[in-house]
């Protein structure tokens, strides 16, 4: 009902305005056509008088161009006839009653016939030697008729437009009054309930399912409001139930996720320990085994070796075998532990004595390859708090790297000194050196230099750093490609332990 009223309110003024514009447009078109016909008759009269004057002023030229002038008259008559025919067509299309339309068309037909008479009489006057004046009377009569018609059409157009304007204004006024009343009624019965429903749906979309809309408006809106409130109540109940279910699921998923994460961490730690154990075992056992093998081979090659030399070689083999047993025990302890930890025994020991023992272990191996290892600088003694066995393990790793990563006979120099409260052990070689881009990665597990001379898994320096960190020390490395490498091992001296010895 409301929609029909709104459509009626909009349609009535539109229909009236369309009809009014059609009538005014038709009246204006007729006025324009009549004006064009009037202009055609006037041009024909002017042409006739001009030709008559030319006839008396220049008879010879007129006689010469007579046919051309007659063609001009015929052309003017044709143009005037076209305007009259257009006027007849407009009259037939104008929304007038049948009697007035027939009368207007009859008058225009008479004007067209009169036009032909005027044209024929004017041609006859131009062809003859005498002067014909009938065409003059007819053309003036036709001009008067067209002037009267043009004025009537203009006046009729103005009157029609005024009448239509008044009607349209009255219609718009009435429709406007009814529109205001309808707006007031719609505000209370339609717009307000629609606004309440819109707010309710928006709040529900935002998750506020406890909101309800007021039951107001027409019967249809009241029914919709009741249905909406019922739906909102059911949705609220379903949302609360889903929320409780989701919370239970989240708690269950959180428990299972935590359990899986714990299991995954345990598996990853066990796998990491297994890989680390195998890598450390292969690396750490390689150096003592190499020394033992070299010691045994050198001793066997000396056919004239005396008992002291054999006993010295066997002592080294036994000592290194015991060292390997300790390493294997440490690795087994690491493999069984939840986190990799080194077992260290912290006690005072002499850095110089521990270093000399490691150098003695490598003497025969390096010299057999045509190289040498020498102690260039050291005090008589230098006491630190730490684990002598672990320090010797670090020194063996460093010296073994110096021997393995040299493409010619190895030359290793070891120096021991006290510096800024630390005991410093420097191991220098003249080997192949290390590219600068590889140095930052050498202390990482399973990372080796790009110049892969020798064997190994890239674990030695990483293990050495782990040992020194457990002892409170540090290890650093400097190297130049094709010139050699220098490794510095630092252990802190005890506050009261400042031993100064003689430089050897």
C-alpha positions as CSV (number, residue, x, y, z in Angstrom):
1,X,0.0,0.0,0.0
2,X,2.8,2.4,0.9
3,X,4.7,1.5,-2.2
4,X,1.6,2.1,-4.3
5,X,1.0,5.5,-2.7
6,X,4.6,6.5,-3.3
7,X,4.5,5.4,-6.9
8,X,1.3,7.3,-7.4
9,X,2.7,10.4,-5.8
10,X,5.6,10.3,-8.2
11,X,3.7,9.2,-11.3
12,X,0.8,11.7,-11.3
13,X,2.9,14.9,-11.6
14,X,5.1,13.1,-14.1
15,X,2.2,12.1,-16.4
16,X,0.8,15.6,-16.2
17,X,4.1,17.2,-16.9
18,X,4.7,14.9,-19.9
19,X,1.3,15.7,-21.4
20,X,1.9,19.4,-20.8
21,X,5.3,19.3,-22.5
22,X,3.8,17.4,-25.4
23,X,1.1,19.9,-26.0
24,X,3.5,22.9,-25.6
25,X,6.0,21.2,-27.9
26,X,3.3,20.6,-30.6
27,X,2.0,24.2,-30.4
28,X,5.6,25.5,-30.6
29,X,6.3,23.3,-33.6
30,X,3.1,24.5,-35.4
31,X,4.1,28.1,-34.7
32,X,7.6,27.5,-36.1
33,X,6.1,25.8,-39.2
34,X,3.7,28.6,-39.8
35,X,6.5,31.1,-39.4
36,X,8.5,29.2,-42.0
37,X,5.6,29.2,-44.4
38,X,5.1,32.9,-43.9
39,X,8.8,33.5,-44.6
40,X,8.5,31.4,-47.8
41,X,5.5,33.5,-49.1
42,X,7.4,36.7,-48.2
43,X,10.5,35.6,-50.1
44,X,8.3,34.7,-53.1
45,X,6.7,38.2,-53.1
46,X,10.1,39.8,-52.9
47,X,11.3,37.7,-55.8
48,X,8.3,38.6,-57.9
49,X,8.7,42.3,-57.4
50,X,12.4,42.1,-58.0
51,X,11.9,40.3,-61.3
52,X,9.2,42.7,-62.4
53,X,11.5,45.6,-61.7
54,X,14.4,43.8,-63.6
55,X,12.1,43.3,-66.5
56,X,11.5,47.1,-67.0
57,X,15.0,48.2,-66.1
58,X,16.9,45.8,-68.3
59,X,14.5,44.2,-70.8
60,X,17.3,42.6,-72.9
61,X,19.1,41.0,-69.9
62,X,15.7,39.9,-68.5
63,X,14.7,38.3,-71.8
64,X,18.1,36.6,-71.9
65,X,17.7,35.1,-68.3
66,X,14.0,34.6,-68.4
67,X,14.1,30.9,-68.1
68,X,16.6,31.1,-65.2
69,X,14.3,33.5,-63.3
70,X,11.3,31.1,-63.9
71,X,13.4,28.3,-62.4
72,X,14.0,30.5,-59.4
73,X,10.2,31.1,-59.0
74,X,9.5,27.4,-59.2
75,X,12.2,26.7,-56.6
76,X,10.6,29.2,-54.2
77,X,7.2,27.7,-54.8
78,X,8.6,24.2,-54.1
79,X,10.2,25.4,-50.8
80,X,7.0,27.1,-49.7
81,X,5.0,23.9,-50.5
82,X,7.4,21.8,-48.4
83,X,6.8,24.1,-45.4
84,X,3.1,23.9,-45.9
85,X,3.2,20.1,-46.1
86,X,5.3,20.0,-42.9
87,X,2.6,22.2,-41.2
88,X,-0.1,19.8,-42.4
89,X,1.8,16.8,-40.9
90,X,2.3,18.6,-37.6
91,X,-1.4,19.4,-37.4
92,X,-2.3,15.8,-38.0
93,X,0.0,14.8,-35.1
94,X,-1.2,17.5,-32.7
95,X,-3.6,16.2,-29.9
96,X,-6.6,18.2,-31.1
97,X,-10.2,17.1,-31.6
98,X,-11.1,15.8,-34.9
99,X,-13.2,18.8,-36.1
100,X,-10.5,21.4,-35.3
101,X,-7.8,19.1,-36.9
102,X,-9.9,18.7,-40.1
103,X,-10.6,22.5,-40.3
104,X,-6.9,23.4,-39.8
105,X,-5.8,20.9,-42.5
106,X,-8.4,22.2,-44.9
107,X,-7.1,25.7,-44.5
108,X,-3.5,24.6,-45.1
109,X,-4.6,22.7,-48.2
110,X,-6.2,25.9,-49.5
111,X,-3.0,27.8,-48.8
112,X,-1.1,25.1,-50.8
113,X,-3.5,25.5,-53.8
114,X,-3.2,29.3,-53.6
115,X,0.5,28.9,-53.7
116,X,0.3,27.0,-57.0
117,X,-1.9,29.7,-58.4
118,X,0.5,32.4,-57.3
119,X,3.4,30.5,-58.9
120,X,1.5,29.9,-62.2
121,X,0.3,33.5,-62.4
122,X,3.8,34.8,-61.7
123,X,5.3,32.6,-64.4
124,X,2.7,33.8,-66.8
125,X,3.5,37.4,-66.0
126,X,7.2,36.8,-66.6
127,X,6.6,34.9,-69.9
128,X,4.2,37.5,-71.3
129,X,4.8,41.1,-72.3
130,X,2.0,42.5,-70.2
131,X,1.8,42.8,-66.4
132,X,-0.2,40.3,-64.4
133,X,-1.2,41.5,-60.9
134,X,-3.3,38.6,-59.7
135,X,-0.3,36.9,-58.1
136,X,0.3,40.1,-56.1
137,X,-3.2,40.0,-54.6
138,X,-3.0,36.3,-53.8
139,X,0.5,36.4,-52.2
140,X,-0.5,39.3,-50.0
141,X,-3.7,37.4,-49.0
142,X,-1.6,34.3,-48.2
143,X,0.9,36.4,-46.2
144,X,-1.9,37.8,-44.1
145,X,-3.3,34.3,-43.4
146,X,0.1,33.0,-42.4
147,X,0.7,35.9,-40.1
148,X,-2.7,35.4,-38.5
149,X,-2.0,31.7,-38.0
150,X,1.5,32.3,-36.6
151,X,0.1,34.7,-34.0
152,X,-2.8,32.4,-33.1
153,X,-0.4,29.5,-32.6
154,X,2.0,31.6,-30.5
155,X,-0.9,32.8,-28.4
156,X,-2.3,29.3,-28.1
157,X,1.1,28.0,-27.1
158,X,1.5,30.6,-24.3
159,X,-2.0,30.0,-23.0
160,X,-1.5,26.2,-23.1
161,X,1.8,26.5,-21.2
162,X,0.2,28.8,-18.6
163,X,-2.7,26.5,-18.1
164,X,-0.5,23.5,-17.8
165,X,1.8,25.3,-15.4
166,X,-1.2,26.2,-13.2
167,X,-2.4,22.6,-13.3
168,X,1.0,21.2,-12.5
169,X,1.5,23.6,-9.6
170,X,-1.8,22.6,-8.2
171,X,-1.1,18.9,-8.6
172,X,2.4,19.2,-7.1
173,X,0.9,21.2,-4.1
174,X,-1.7,18.5,-3.5
175,X,0.7,15.7,-3.9
176,X,3.2,17.5,-1.6
177,X,0.7,17.8,1.1
178,X,-0.2,14.2,0.8
179,X,3.5,13.3,0.7
180,X,4.2,15.1,3.9
181,X,1.3,13.3,5.6
182,X,2.6,10.0,4.1
183,X,6.1,10.8,5.4
184,X,4.8,11.4,8.9
185,X,2.9,8.2,8.7
186,X,5.8,6.3,7.2
187,X,8.2,7.7,9.9
188,X,6.1,6.2,12.6
189,X,4.9,3.0,10.9
190,X,7.7,2.1,8.5
191,X,11.0,4.0,9.0
192,X,11.2,3.6,12.8
193,X,10.5,-0.1,12.8
194,X,13.0,-0.5,9.9
195,X,15.6,1.4,11.9
196,X,15.1,-0.8,14.9
197,X,15.4,-4.0,12.7
198,X,18.6,-2.6,11.1
199,X,20.2,-1.9,14.5
200,X,19.1,-5.3,15.8
201,X,20.7,-7.1,12.8
202,X,23.9,-5.1,13.1
203,X,24.2,-5.9,16.8
204,X,23.6,-9.5,16.1
205,X,26.3,-9.4,13.4
206,X,28.7,-8.0,16.0
207,X,28.0,-10.9,18.3
208,X,25.6,-9.3,20.7
209,X,22.9,-12.0,20.6
210,X,21.2,-10.7,23.8
211,X,19.7,-7.7,22.1
212,X,16.0,-7.6,21.1
213,X,14.0,-5.2,18.8
214,X,10.8,-3.4,19.9
215,X,7.6,-4.7,18.5
216,X,6.1,-1.5,16.8
217,X,4.8,-0.4,13.5
218,X,2.3,-2.1,11.2
219,X,1.1,-5.6,11.6
220,X,3.7,-6.9,9.1
221,X,6.5,-5.2,11.0
222,X,5.2,-6.5,14.4
223,X,5.2,-10.0,12.9
224,X,8.8,-9.5,11.6
225,X,10.0,-8.1,15.0
226,X,8.5,-11.1,16.9
227,X,10.2,-13.5,14.5
228,X,13.5,-11.7,14.8
229,X,13.4,-11.8,18.6
230,X,12.6,-15.5,18.5
231,X,15.5,-16.1,16.1
232,X,17.9,-14.0,18.3
233,X,17.0,-16.1,21.4
234,X,17.7,-19.3,19.6
235,X,21.0,-18.0,18.1
236,X,22.1,-16.8,21.6
237,X,21.4,-20.2,23.0
238,X,23.3,-21.9,20.1
239,X,26.2,-19.4,20.5
240,X,26.6,-20.1,24.2
241,X,26.5,-23.8,23.6
242,X,29.1,-23.5,20.8
243,X,31.3,-21.3,23.1
244,X,31.3,-23.9,25.8
245,X,32.1,-26.6,23.3
246,X,35.0,-24.6,21.8
247,X,36.4,-23.9,25.2
248,X,36.4,-27.6,26.0
249,X,38.0,-28.4,22.6
250,X,40.7,-25.7,23.1
251,X,41.6,-27.1,26.5
252,X,41.8,-30.6,25.0
253,X,43.9,-29.4,22.1
254,X,46.2,-27.4,24.4
255,X,46.8,-30.5,26.5
256,X,47.5,-32.6,23.5
257,X,49.7,-29.9,21.9
258,X,51.8,-29.6,25.1
259,X,52.2,-33.4,25.3
260,X,53.2,-33.6,21.6
261,X,55.6,-30.7,22.0
262,X,57.3,-32.3,25.0
263,X,57.5,-35.6,23.1
264,X,59.0,-33.9,20.1
265,X,61.6,-32.0,22.2
266,X,62.6,-35.3,23.8
267,X,62.9,-37.0,20.4
268,X,64.8,-34.1,18.9
269,X,67.2,-34.0,22.0
270,X,67.8,-37.7,21.8
271,X,68.5,-37.5,18.0
272,X,70.8,-34.6,18.5
273,X,72.7,-36.3,21.3
274,X,73.0,-39.4,19.1
275,X,74.4,-37.5,16.1
276,X,76.7,-35.4,18.4
277,X,77.9,-38.5,20.2
278,X,78.9,-40.2,16.9
279,X,80.6,-37.1,15.5
280,X,82.5,-36.4,18.8
281,X,83.5,-40.0,19.1
282,X,84.9,-40.1,15.5
283,X,86.7,-36.9,16.0
284,X,88.1,-37.2,19.5
285,X,89.3,-40.8,19.1
286,X,91.0,-40.1,15.8
287,X,93.9,-38.0,17.2
288,X,95.0,-40.5,20.0
289,X,94.6,-43.4,17.6
290,X,96.8,-41.6,15.0
291,X,99.5,-40.9,17.6
292,X,99.4,-44.5,19.0
293,X,99.7,-45.9,15.5
294,X,102.5,-43.6,14.6
295,X,104.3,-44.4,17.8
296,X,104.0,-48.1,17.3
297,X,105.1,-47.9,13.6
298,X,108.1,-45.8,14.4
299,X,109.1,-48.2,17.3
300,X,108.7,-51.2,15.1
301,X,110.8,-49.7,12.3
302,X,113.8,-49.4,14.6
303,X,115.3,-52.8,14.5
304,X,118.1,-51.7,16.8
305,X,115.9,-49.9,19.4
306,X,117.0,-50.5,23.0
307,X,114.8,-51.4,25.9
308,X,114.4,-47.8,27.0
309,X,113.2,-46.6,23.7
310,X,110.7,-49.5,23.5
311,X,109.6,-48.8,27.0
312,X,109.1,-45.1,26.2
313,X,107.0,-45.9,23.1
314,X,104.9,-48.4,25.0
315,X,104.4,-45.9,27.8
316,X,103.0,-43.4,25.4
317,X,100.7,-46.1,23.8
318,X,99.5,-47.1,27.3
319,X,99.0,-43.4,28.3
320,X,97.1,-42.6,25.1
321,X,95.0,-45.8,25.5
322,X,94.0,-44.6,29.0
323,X,93.2,-41.2,27.6
324,X,91.0,-42.9,24.9
325,X,89.2,-44.9,27.7
326,X,88.5,-41.6,29.5
327,X,87.2,-40.0,26.3
328,X,85.0,-43.0,25.7
329,X,83.6,-42.8,29.2
330,X,83.0,-39.0,28.9
331,X,81.1,-39.6,25.6
332,X,79.0,-42.3,27.1
333,X,78.1,-40.0,30.0
334,X,77.2,-37.3,27.5
335,X,75.1,-39.7,25.5
336,X,73.2,-40.8,28.6
337,X,72.6,-37.3,29.9
338,X,69.6,-35.2,29.0
339,X,71.8,-32.3,28.0
340,X,75.4,-32.5,26.7
341,X,77.7,-31.7,29.7
342,X,81.4,-32.3,30.1
343,X,82.7,-33.8,33.3
344,X,85.6,-31.7,34.6
345,X,87.7,-31.9,37.7
346,X,88.8,-28.4,38.8
347,X,92.1,-28.4,40.6
348,X,95.4,-26.4,40.4
349,X,97.8,-27.6,37.7
350,X,100.8,-26.4,35.8
351,X,100.0,-25.2,32.3
352,X,103.6,-25.5,31.2
353,X,103.8,-29.2,32.2
354,X,100.5,-30.1,30.6
355,X,101.6,-28.4,27.4
356,X,105.0,-30.1,27.3
357,X,103.3,-33.5,27.6
358,X,101.1,-32.8,24.6
359,X,104.2,-31.6,22.6
360,X,106.1,-34.7,23.5
361,X,103.1,-36.8,22.2
362,X,103.3,-35.1,18.8
363,X,107.2,-35.0,18.5
364,X,107.8,-38.3,16.8
365,X,104.7,-38.1,14.6
366,X,105.5,-34.7,13.2
367,X,109.2,-35.3,12.9
368,X,108.5,-38.6,11.0
369,X,106.7,-36.4,8.4
370,X,109.7,-34.2,8.0
371,X,108.3,-31.4,10.2
372,X,108.9,-30.1,13.7
373,X,107.1,-28.9,16.8
374,X,108.9,-26.6,19.2
375,X,108.2,-24.7,22.4
376,X,109.5,-21.2,21.7
377,X,108.6,-19.4,24.9
378,X,107.5,-20.4,28.3
379,X,108.0,-19.7,32.1
380,X,109.3,-22.4,34.4
381,X,105.7,-22.9,35.7
382,X,102.3,-21.3,35.5
383,X,99.6,-22.5,37.8
384,X,95.9,-22.2,37.0
385,X,92.7,-23.6,38.4
386,X,91.2,-26.1,35.9
387,X,91.3,-29.5,34.4
388,X,94.7,-30.5,33.0
389,X,93.3,-33.4,31.0
390,X,90.7,-31.2,29.3
391,X,93.3,-28.6,28.5
392,X,95.6,-31.2,26.9
393,X,92.6,-32.3,24.9
394,X,92.2,-28.8,23.6
395,X,95.9,-28.5,22.8
396,X,95.8,-31.8,20.9
397,X,92.9,-30.6,18.8
398,X,94.7,-27.4,17.9
399,X,98.0,-29.1,17.1
400,X,96.2,-31.9,15.1
401,X,94.5,-29.2,13.0
402,X,97.9,-27.5,12.4
403,X,99.3,-30.9,11.2
404,X,96.3,-32.0,9.1
405,X,95.7,-28.7,7.4
406,X,99.2,-28.3,5.9
407,X,100.0,-29.4,2.4
408,X,103.8,-29.6,3.2
409,X,105.9,-30.7,6.2
410,X,104.3,-29.2,9.3
411,X,106.1,-26.6,11.4
412,X,104.4,-25.8,14.7
413,X,105.5,-23.3,17.3
414,X,104.0,-23.2,20.8
415,X,104.4,-20.3,23.2
416,X,103.2,-19.9,26.9
417,X,103.1,-16.6,28.7
418,X,101.2,-14.6,31.3
419,X,99.2,-11.7,30.0
420,X,96.7,-9.4,31.8
421,X,95.8,-11.9,34.5
422,X,95.5,-14.8,32.0
423,X,97.6,-17.8,31.1
424,X,98.0,-17.6,27.3
425,X,99.0,-20.6,25.1
426,X,99.6,-19.7,21.5
427,X,99.9,-22.4,18.8
428,X,101.3,-21.1,15.4
429,X,101.8,-23.0,12.2
430,X,103.1,-22.2,8.7
431,X,100.4,-24.2,7.0
432,X,98.0,-23.3,4.2
433,X,96.0,-20.8,6.3
434,X,92.3,-20.2,6.3
435,X,90.2,-17.8,4.0
436,X,88.9,-14.8,5.9
437,X,85.3,-15.7,5.0
438,X,85.6,-19.1,6.8
439,X,87.0,-17.9,10.1
440,X,83.7,-16.7,11.7
441,X,82.2,-20.2,11.2
442,X,85.1,-22.4,12.3
443,X,83.8,-22.7,15.9
444,X,80.4,-24.0,14.8
445,X,79.6,-27.7,14.8
446,X,80.0,-29.5,11.4
447,X,81.4,-26.4,9.8
448,X,84.8,-26.7,8.0
449,X,86.8,-24.3,6.0
450,X,86.4,-24.2,2.2
451,X,89.9,-25.6,1.8
452,X,89.1,-29.1,2.9
453,X,92.6,-30.6,3.4
454,X,92.5,-33.7,5.6
455,X,89.5,-35.4,7.1
456,X,87.1,-34.8,10.0
457,X,83.6,-33.5,10.6
458,X,84.4,-30.0,11.6
459,X,83.9,-30.6,15.3
460,X,87.4,-30.1,16.8
461,X,87.4,-26.3,17.4
462,X,83.7,-26.5,18.5
463,X,84.6,-29.1,21.1
464,X,87.7,-27.1,22.1
465,X,85.6,-24.0,22.7
466,X,83.0,-25.9,24.8
467,X,85.8,-27.3,27.0
468,X,87.4,-23.8,27.5
469,X,84.0,-22.3,28.3
470,X,83.5,-25.0,31.0
471,X,86.9,-24.1,32.4
472,X,86.2,-20.3,32.2
473,X,88.6,-19.7,29.4
474,X,88.4,-18.6,25.8
475,X,89.9,-19.6,22.4
476,X,90.5,-17.3,19.4
477,X,92.0,-17.8,15.9
478,X,93.9,-15.6,13.5
479,X,94.9,-16.8,10.0
480,X,96.3,-15.5,6.7
481,X,95.9,-17.6,3.6
482,X,99.1,-19.3,2.5
483,X,101.0,-17.9,5.5
484,X,99.7,-19.8,8.5
485,X,97.4,-19.8,11.5
486,X,97.7,-18.8,15.1
487,X,95.4,-20.0,17.9
488,X,95.3,-18.3,21.3
489,X,94.1,-20.3,24.3
490,X,93.4,-18.3,27.5
491,X,92.7,-19.5,31.0
492,X,92.2,-17.1,34.0
493,X,94.9,-17.1,36.7
494,X,93.8,-17.3,40.3
495,X,93.9,-14.0,42.2
496,X,96.9,-15.0,44.3
497,X,98.5,-17.3,41.7
498,X,101.0,-15.2,39.8
499,X,103.9,-17.4,38.9
500,X,106.8,-15.9,37.1
501,X,109.4,-18.2,35.6
502,X,112.4,-18.1,33.4
503,X,111.9,-17.7,29.7
504,X,113.2,-20.8,27.9
